[in-house]
Amino acid sequence: MAGRILDESLIYEILSVVEEIPAGKVASYGQLARLIGRDKNARLVGKVLSMADYYGEYPCHRVVNHAGRPAPHFMEQRRLLEQEGVEFENNGCVNMKKYQWNDHE
């Protein structure tokens, strides 16, 4: 079943949306899932991003959870976002009101 859900066209569809996130902005896994028409598949988006290196270079560091929390095992993520001007709150999360990508622009 998983093979049918996670095929290469879906992987590249997700990664093509990730490519659109501008420097200095972030998107949530759920936001990306919504943009590809799979509202309930935020975890699937996370799975694809965890293996994105196999498909090329994508700015996956710009994807955080809905609360702005970076991925727990992606140690470079915070540094990469800070290099783009994204600031973190005291709780370690990105301020989503300030830095969330408006995909309607």
C-alpha positions as CSV (number, residue, x, y, z in Angstrom):
1,M,0.0,0.0,0.0
2,A,2.7,2.5,0.9
3,G,4.3,2.0,-2.5
4,R,1.1,3.2,-4.2
5,I,0.8,6.2,-1.9
6,L,4.4,7.3,-2.1
7,D,5.4,7.2,-5.7
8,E,8.0,9.4,-7.5
9,S,5.4,11.8,-8.9
10,L,4.1,12.6,-5.4
11,I,7.6,13.0,-4.1
12,Y,8.5,15.5,-6.8
13,E,5.2,17.3,-6.3
14,I,6.0,17.8,-2.7
15,L,9.6,18.9,-3.4
16,S,8.5,21.3,-6.1
17,V,6.3,23.1,-3.5
18,V,9.2,23.2,-1.1
19,E,11.3,24.9,-3.8
20,E,8.8,27.7,-3.9
21,I,9.3,28.7,-0.2
22,P,11.3,31.9,-0.3
23,A,14.4,32.4,1.8
24,G,13.5,33.9,5.2
25,K,10.1,32.2,5.3
26,V,8.8,28.9,6.6
27,A,5.9,26.6,5.8
28,S,4.4,23.8,7.9
29,Y,4.1,20.2,6.9
30,G,0.3,20.6,6.9
31,Q,0.5,23.7,4.7
32,L,2.4,21.7,2.1
33,A,0.0,18.8,2.4
34,R,-2.9,21.2,1.7
35,L,-1.1,22.7,-1.3
36,I,-0.8,19.3,-3.0
37,G,-4.4,18.5,-2.2
38,R,-3.7,16.0,0.6
39,D,-4.9,17.9,3.6
40,K,-4.6,14.9,6.0
41,N,-1.1,13.9,4.9
42,A,1.3,16.2,6.9
43,R,3.2,13.1,8.1
44,L,3.7,11.9,4.6
45,V,5.2,15.3,3.7
46,G,7.6,14.9,6.6
47,K,8.5,11.4,5.4
48,V,9.3,12.7,1.9
49,L,11.4,15.6,3.3
50,S,13.4,13.2,5.4
51,M,14.7,11.5,2.3
52,A,14.8,14.6,0.0
53,D,18.6,14.4,-0.3
54,Y,18.1,11.4,-2.5
55,Y,16.3,13.6,-5.1
56,G,18.5,16.6,-5.1
57,E,19.0,19.8,-3.1
58,Y,15.8,21.3,-1.8
59,P,15.4,24.0,1.0
60,C,13.7,21.5,3.4
61,H,15.1,23.5,6.3
62,R,12.2,25.9,5.6
63,V,9.6,23.4,6.7
64,V,8.6,23.3,10.4
65,N,5.6,21.9,12.3
66,H,2.4,23.9,12.7
67,A,3.7,25.5,15.9
68,G,7.0,26.6,14.3
69,R,9.1,23.8,15.9
70,P,12.0,22.6,13.8
71,A,12.5,18.9,13.1
72,P,14.1,17.2,16.1
73,H,16.8,15.3,14.2
74,F,17.7,18.1,11.8
75,M,20.5,19.8,13.8
76,E,21.4,22.3,11.1
77,Q,17.9,23.5,10.5
78,R,17.9,26.4,13.1
79,R,21.3,27.6,11.9
80,L,20.2,27.6,8.2
81,L,17.0,29.5,9.0
82,E,18.8,32.1,11.1
83,Q,21.2,32.7,8.2
84,E,18.2,33.6,6.2
85,G,17.0,36.1,8.9
86,V,14.4,33.9,10.6
87,E,14.3,34.5,14.3
88,F,13.4,32.0,17.0
89,E,11.3,32.6,20.1
90,N,12.6,31.7,23.6
91,N,10.7,28.4,23.3
92,G,12.8,27.4,20.3
93,C,10.0,27.9,17.7
94,V,9.7,30.1,14.7
95,N,7.1,32.9,15.1
96,M,4.6,31.6,12.5
97,K,2.7,34.8,12.3
98,K,5.8,36.7,11.3
99,Y,7.7,34.1,9.1
100,Q,5.1,31.8,7.6
101,W,5.1,31.8,3.9
102,N,1.9,33.2,2.3
103,D,1.5,30.7,-0.5
104,H,-1.2,32.9,-2.1
105,E,1.1,35.7,-3.1
